[in-house]
């Protein structure tokens, strides 16, 4: 039963990532139409700080969360271009 729950959670993660990338593509279109930079370093730093604190509060390794978010964000940027 535990492996089935893990499978369901993994599938949910994939679905959430797909949704995030779809939104990233929409954000890319919006940013292009308003001549905005794709990468906004101040926002990235603020989000990373908030997520790292949230991960820590939930018992997750902040370094793991940082690596995961950096990969996710890099793909998000690629989707916006």
Beta strands, then each sheet from edge to edge (+ up, - down):
end
